[in-house]
Every structure is written in C-alpha cells, then in structure tokens.
Amino acid sequence: MTCSKSYALGRWRGAMNKPRPVALADTVCRASYEEGHDAGRAERMERDAARRSKGRAPSWTR
C-alpha cells in the first residue's frame, strides 16, 4: 500500500473518531497512517467546534 493510501486510511479513521490502534496489514505505512489519523481527528474537532457554535446568539444578547 502506498503512503498516500495509508495516510487516507488514517485520516478517515481519525475523522470517524475510530481509535488509532488497529490491526494493520504489513503493507500499510505506519508513519503516514498516524499522520493521517492526527489530521482526521483535528478536522473532526474543528467541524464539531464550528457545529457547536453555529446558530447561537451572541452572549451579550442573552
């Protein structure tokens, strides 16, 4: 498996909030998988933070 596919797999798992430890095939580049997982988790956290703040009235109007 190429590093880009390993990165994409890790990114998807991170974005889906799946745990990083998983039985990986020997063909998966572990370094790019871990980088992708971190990137996916960061993207998910940003989306969740934006979703939580979206649509709320400013605090000074409450």
N, CA, C and O atoms as a MOPAC input file, in Angstrom:
PM7 MOZYME 1SCF
protein

 N      0.85900 1    -1.17700 1     0.00000 1
 C      0.00000 1     0.00000 1     0.00000 1
 C      0.89800 1     1.23200 1     0.00000 1
 O      1.89800 1     1.27300 1     0.71700 1
 N      0.55400 1     2.21000 1    -0.78200 1
 C      1.38300 1     3.41600 1    -0.83600 1
 C      1.14400 1     4.27900 1     0.39400 1
 O      0.15000 1     4.12000 1     1.10300 1
 N      2.07100 1     5.18900 1     0.63100 1
 C      1.95400 1     6.06800 1     1.79200 1
 C      0.70700 1     6.94600 1     1.70000 1
 O      0.08800 1     7.24200 1     2.72200 1
 N      0.33100 1     7.36400 1     0.49100 1
 C     -0.85100 1     8.21000 1     0.36300 1
 C     -2.11400 1     7.44500 1     0.75300 1
 O     -3.02500 1     8.01900 1     1.35000 1
 N     -2.17500 1     6.16100 1     0.42200 1
 C     -3.33100 1     5.35900 1     0.82700 1
 C     -3.31800 1     5.13200 1     2.33200 1
 O     -4.37200 1     5.13100 1     2.96700 1
 N     -2.14000 1     4.94100 1     2.90600 1
 C     -2.03100 1     4.76700 1     4.34800 1
 C     -2.48100 1     6.03700 1     5.06100 1
 O     -3.18600 1     5.97500 1     6.06800 1
 N     -2.06900 1     7.19200 1     4.53100 1
 C     -2.46800 1     8.48200 1     5.09600 1
 C     -3.98500 1     8.63300 1     5.01900 1
 O     -4.62100 1     9.04400 1     5.99000 1
 N     -4.56300 1     8.30000 1     3.86700 1
 C     -6.01200 1     8.42900 1     3.67500 1
 C     -6.76900 1     7.51800 1     4.63900 1
 O     -7.79600 1     7.91700 1     5.18900 1
 N     -6.27500 1     6.30400 1     4.84600 1
 C     -6.90600 1     5.38700 1     5.78500 1
 C     -6.87400 1     5.96400 1     7.19600 1
 O     -7.88400 1     5.95000 1     7.90000 1
 N     -5.71900 1     6.46900 1     7.60500 1
 C     -5.59800 1     7.06600 1     8.93300 1
 C     -6.47200 1     8.29500 1     9.08100 1
 O     -7.09600 1     8.49900 1    10.12200 1
 N     -6.51700 1     9.11200 1     8.04200 1
 C     -7.32600 1    10.32900 1     8.08300 1
 C     -8.80700 1     9.98700 1     8.22500 1
 O     -9.52100 1    10.61400 1     9.00800 1
 N     -9.26300 1     8.99800 1     7.47300 1
 C    -10.65600 1     8.59000 1     7.55900 1
 C    -10.98300 1     8.06900 1     8.96000 1
 O    -12.00300 1     8.42700 1     9.54900 1
 N    -10.09300 1     7.21400 1     9.48100 1
 C    -10.34200 1     6.66100 1    10.81600 1
 C    -10.34700 1     7.76200 1    11.87000 1
 O    -11.15600 1     7.72400 1    12.79700 1
 N     -9.45800 1     8.73900 1    11.73900 1
 C     -9.44800 1     9.84800 1    12.69200 1
 C    -10.70500 1    10.69300 1    12.58500 1
 O    -11.27100 1    11.09900 1    13.60000 1
 N    -11.14700 1    10.96400 1    11.35500 1
 C    -12.33700 1    11.78000 1    11.13700 1
 C    -13.59800 1    11.06800 1    11.61900 1
 O    -14.56600 1    11.71900 1    12.01300 1
 N    -13.59200 1     9.74800 1    11.59100 1
 C    -14.75300 1     8.97300 1    12.04700 1
 C    -14.67300 1     8.66800 1    13.54500 1
 O    -15.51400 1     7.95000 1    14.08700 1
 N    -13.65100 1     9.22200 1    14.20600 1
 C    -13.44500 1     9.05300 1    15.64200 1
 C    -13.19200 1     7.59100 1    16.00900 1
 O    -13.56900 1     7.13400 1    17.08800 1
 N    -12.56000 1     6.88300 1    15.11100 1
 C    -12.19100 1     5.49300 1    15.36700 1
 C    -10.81800 1     5.49300 1    16.03800 1
 O     -9.99900 1     6.37100 1    15.76600 1
 N    -10.56000 1     4.52600 1    16.90400 1
 C     -9.27100 1     4.51100 1    17.60800 1
 C     -8.09100 1     4.31400 1    16.65600 1
 O     -8.20300 1     3.65700 1    15.62200 1
 N     -6.97900 1     4.89600 1    17.03400 1
 C     -5.77000 1     4.76900 1    16.22300 1
 C     -5.26000 1     3.33200 1    16.21200 1
 O     -4.92800 1     2.82100 1    15.14300 1
 N     -5.18300 1     2.65000 1    17.37900 1
 C     -4.68700 1     1.27700 1    17.36000 1
 C     -5.64600 1     0.35200 1    16.62100 1
 O     -6.81600 1     0.24100 1    16.98700 1
 N     -5.16400 1    -0.28700 1    15.61700 1
 C     -5.95700 1    -1.23200 1    14.84000 1
 C     -4.97800 1    -2.19000 1    14.17900 1
 O     -3.83800 1    -1.82400 1    13.89300 1
 N     -5.41500 1    -3.39200 1    13.94200 1
 C     -4.54200 1    -4.35600 1    13.26200 1
 C     -4.36000 1    -3.90400 1    11.81700 1
 O     -5.32000 1    -3.89900 1    11.04500 1
 N     -3.15500 1    -3.52800 1    11.44900 1
 C     -2.85900 1    -3.03600 1    10.10700 1
 C     -2.06200 1    -4.07000 1     9.33500 1
 O     -1.24100 1    -4.78800 1     9.90500 1
 N     -2.30300 1    -4.14000 1     8.05600 1
 C     -1.52600 1    -5.03400 1     7.19900 1
 C     -0.08300 1    -4.55300 1     7.14200 1
 O      0.19700 1    -3.38000 1     7.38600 1
 N      0.81900 1    -5.44800 1     6.82300 1
 C      2.23800 1    -5.09400 1     6.72800 1
 C      2.49100 1    -4.06100 1     5.63900 1
 O      3.50300 1    -3.36100 1     5.67200 1
 N      1.58800 1    -3.96100 1     4.68500 1
 C      1.78700 1    -3.02900 1     3.56700 1
 C      1.40000 1    -1.59700 1     3.91500 1
 O      1.64600 1    -0.68800 1     3.12200 1
 N      0.80300 1    -1.37700 1     5.07900 1
 C      0.40200 1    -0.03000 1     5.48500 1
 C      1.61400 1     0.68300 1     6.07500 1
 O      2.27300 1     0.16500 1     6.97600 1
 N      1.89600 1     1.86600 1     5.56400 1
 C      2.98200 1     2.69400 1     6.09200 1
 C      2.49600 1     3.31200 1     7.40200 1
 O      1.65300 1     4.20900 1     7.39300 1
 N      3.01800 1     2.83900 1     8.50600 1
 C      2.52000 1     3.26400 1     9.81800 1
 C      2.73000 1     4.75100 1    10.08500 1
 O      1.87800 1     5.38400 1    10.70900 1
 N      3.82700 1     5.31500 1     9.63600 1
 C      4.08700 1     6.73900 1     9.87500 1
 C      3.03600 1     7.60200 1     9.18300 1
 O      2.50300 1     8.52700 1     9.79600 1
 N      2.72700 1     7.31600 1     7.91300 1
 C      1.74300 1     8.13100 1     7.20700 1
 C      0.33600 1     7.84800 1     7.73000 1
 O     -0.51300 1     8.74000 1     7.72400 1
 N      0.07700 1     6.61600 1     8.18500 1
 C     -1.21700 1     6.29800 1     8.79700 1
 C     -1.43000 1     7.16100 1    10.03100 1
 O     -2.50300 1     7.73600 1    10.21400 1
 N     -0.41100 1     7.25100 1    10.87700 1
 C     -0.52600 1     8.03900 1    12.10800 1
 C     -0.67500 1     9.52300 1    11.80600 1
 O     -1.45600 1    10.21000 1    12.46500 1
 N      0.06700 1    10.03200 1    10.81100 1
 C     -0.08400 1    11.43200 1    10.41300 1
 C     -1.50600 1    11.70300 1     9.92200 1
 O     -2.11600 1    12.71300 1    10.27400 1
 N     -2.01800 1    10.79400 1     9.11400 1
 C     -3.37800 1    10.93900 1     8.60600 1
 C     -4.40500 1    10.88500 1     9.72200 1
 O     -5.37400 1    11.64300 1     9.71100 1
 N     -4.20100 1     9.99300 1    10.68600 1
 C     -5.13200 1     9.87700 1    11.80600 1
 C     -5.17000 1    11.18100 1    12.59300 1
 O     -6.24600 1    11.65500 1    12.95600 1
 N     -4.00900 1    11.76100 1    12.85600 1
 C     -3.95000 1    13.03800 1    13.57600 1
 C     -4.66100 1    14.13700 1    12.79400 1
 O     -5.39000 1    14.94300 1    13.37300 1
 N     -4.45000 1    14.17100 1    11.47700 1
 C     -5.09700 1    15.18200 1    10.63700 1
 C     -6.61000 1    14.99500 1    10.63900 1
 O     -7.35200 1    15.97300 1    10.72000 1
 N     -7.06800 1    13.76700 1    10.55200 1
 C     -8.50300 1    13.49200 1    10.57000 1
 C     -9.15700 1    13.88700 1    11.87600 1
 O    -10.25100 1    14.45200 1    11.88400 1
 N     -8.49100 1    13.59100 1    12.97800 1
 C     -9.03200 1    13.98200 1    14.29500 1
 C     -9.10200 1    15.49100 1    14.42100 1
 O    -10.08100 1    16.02600 1    14.94100 1
 N     -8.05900 1    16.19000 1    13.94500 1
 C     -8.05600 1    17.65600 1    14.01400 1
 C     -9.20000 1    18.23500 1    13.18700 1
 O     -9.87700 1    19.16400 1    13.62600 1
 N     -9.41500 1    17.68700 1    11.99200 1
 C    -10.52100 1    18.15200 1    11.15100 1
 C    -11.85700 1    17.91900 1    11.84600 1
 O    -12.73600 1    18.78000 1    11.81200 1
 N    -12.01100 1    16.76800 1    12.46800 1
 C    -13.26500 1    16.46000 1    13.16200 1
 C    -13.48900 1    17.42600 1    14.32000 1
 O    -14.60400 1    17.90700 1    14.52000 1
 N    -12.44000 1    17.71100 1    15.07800 1
 C    -12.57600 1    18.63500 1    16.20500 1
 C    -12.96700 1    20.02300 1    15.72500 1
 O    -13.78600 1    20.68900 1    16.35900 1
 N    -12.38300 1    20.47500 1    14.59700 1
 C    -12.74200 1    21.77800 1    14.03800 1
 C    -14.20000 1    21.79700 1    13.59900 1
 O    -14.92300 1    22.75300 1    13.87900 1
 N    -14.63500 1    20.74100 1    12.91000 1
 C    -16.03400 1    20.65900 1    12.46600 1
 C    -16.98000 1    20.65800 1    13.65100 1
 O    -17.99700 1    21.35200 1    13.63900 1
 N    -16.64800 1    19.87500 1    14.68400 1
 C    -17.51400 1    19.79600 1    15.85400 1
 C    -17.58500 1    21.13800 1    16.57900 1
 O    -18.65300 1    21.53600 1    17.04400 1
 N    -16.45600 1    21.83700 1    16.67700 1
 C    -16.44500 1    23.14400 1    17.33500 1
 C    -17.28200 1    24.14100 1    16.54500 1
 O    -18.02500 1    24.92600 1    17.13600 1
 N    -17.17500 1    24.12400 1    15.22900 1
 C    -17.96500 1    25.02800 1    14.38900 1
 C    -19.44600 1    24.69600 1    14.49400 1
 O    -20.29000 1    25.59100 1    14.52400 1
 N    -19.75400 1    23.41600 1    14.55000 1
 C    -21.15000 1    22.97900 1    14.64400 1
 C    -21.75900 1    23.41000 1    15.97500 1
 O    -22.92400 1    23.80500 1    16.02700 1
 N    -20.97300 1    23.33600 1    17.05200 1
 C    -21.48500 1    23.72200 1    18.37200 1
 C    -21.75100 1    25.21300 1    18.45000 1
 O    -22.71100 1    25.63700 1    19.09300 1
 N    -20.91500 1    26.01500 1    17.80400 1
 C    -21.07000 1    27.46600 1    17.90900 1
 C    -22.03800 1    28.02900 1    16.87200 1
 O    -22.47000 1    29.17500 1    16.99300 1
 N    -22.37800 1    27.25100 1    15.86800 1
 C    -23.23800 1    27.72800 1    14.78700 1
 C    -24.67300 1    27.92300 1    15.27800 1
 O    -25.23900 1    27.05100 1    15.93700 1
 N    -25.24300 1    29.06300 1    14.95200 1
 C    -26.63300 1    29.31000 1    15.25600 1
 C    -26.90700 1    29.84200 1    16.65700 1
 O    -28.06500 1    30.08000 1    17.00100 1
 N    -25.90500 1    30.03000 1    17.44800 1
 C    -26.12600 1    30.55500 1    18.78800 1
 C    -26.11700 1    32.07600 1    18.73800 1
 O    -25.36500 1    32.69500 1    17.98500 1
 N    -26.96600 1    32.64500 1    19.55600 1
 C    -26.99300 1    34.10400 1    19.66900 1
 C    -25.75600 1    34.56200 1    20.43700 1
 O    -25.27000 1    33.84400 1    21.31000 1
 N    -25.25100 1    35.73800 1    20.12300 1
 C    -24.09800 1    36.25300 1    20.87200 1
 C    -24.42700 1    36.33600 1    22.35800 1
 O    -25.58000 1    36.55900 1    22.72900 1
 N    -23.43100 1    36.16000 1    23.19800 1
 C    -23.65100 1    36.11000 1    24.63900 1
 C    -24.23500 1    37.41700 1    25.17900 1
 O    -24.95100 1    37.40000 1    26.18000 1
 N    -23.94000 1    38.54300 1    24.53500 1
 C    -24.42700 1    39.81500 1    25.05100 1
 C    -25.92700 1    40.01000 1    24.80200 1
 O    -26.51400 1    40.95300 1    25.33200 1
 N    -26.55700 1    39.14100 1    24.00800 1
 C    -27.99400 1    39.26500 1    23.75400 1
 C    -28.82300 1    38.34800 1    24.64700 1
 O    -30.05200 1    38.36800 1    24.59800 1
 N    -28.16700 1    37.57400 1    25.43500 1
 C    -28.92400 1    36.62500 1    26.29500 1
 C    -29.31100 1    37.26500 1    27.58900 1
 O    -29.94600 1    36.62500 1    28.42700 1

